[in-house]
């Protein structure tokens, strides 16, 4: 009987981190997606409205990879009142040749956090100005912290500003990031104040209506939108996408169904047949990234199954090298 490796979150934290290696893994995943041959079905979504919950299932088969992941990602947003995390989940890694389960990764969303932050870094590497100066992050959760960390991997950041609806959380996040990154980080009283100072802006919230508007931006600013991973989430005013000099998405079809692009199309700010560049096309040099210092650029990133497969294959490889995991008979 085949063996299955069970990996815990603690073990997986030894196998993957928000670092230069993760950025290259995710960049390669986008490159492969753009080259064709990847099988990535639409996201399967289950809403559990009674308990303010949702579950997303993502997957992708990547030619040349010896495994493919199926990720189950629940988000139950009343959990903090019960003393529980809002997000948990796991990844199941299957063998590409036989379909057999090779590993069950009980990561509680950790690998998703890593690959999501890495995607932000890939976008910033191709779209952010060379001199960011000040970065603004809207949100104060895990992804807010990781996105700013990821940005510093690809651009020098002199200072950062954090805004969140909960000012206490924003101040705590700012203090932690200042300590971790060794740069000045402060909390802003309102989102506009944070954004108007910045040349790189990252949105990381589950907002249902826009918290970022076009007329707040300086010329030459880059915006990475991370929070809208469902059609009921909307962080960015549609006019911002319509007026931007360059719009890049992780997946056209997915962003048109559930990202900021979806809302811009639904509200008539962009035509239904708009064809923004995909990030993989920019990575591959098929379409341009930032062309000059004055451009306003936007990356709409909804999180793709190809990222999940790439990070899961990497994590299994590292676990094997490190001798981690518990092996059980199927």
Secondary structure by P-SEA (a helix, b strand, c coil): cbbbbbbcaaaaaacccccaaaaaaaaaaaaaaaacccccccbbbbbcccccbbbbbbbbbbccccbbbbbbbbbbcccccccccccccbbbbbccccccccbbbcccaaaaaaaaaaaaaaaaaccccccccbbbbccccaaaaaaaaaaaaccccccbbbbcccaaaaaaaaaaaaaaaccbbbbbccaaaaaaaccbbbbbcccccccccccccccbbbbbbccccccccccccaaaaaaccbbbbccaaaaacccaaaaaaaacccccccccccaaaaaacccccccccccbbbbbccccaaaaaaaaaaaaaaaaaacccccccc
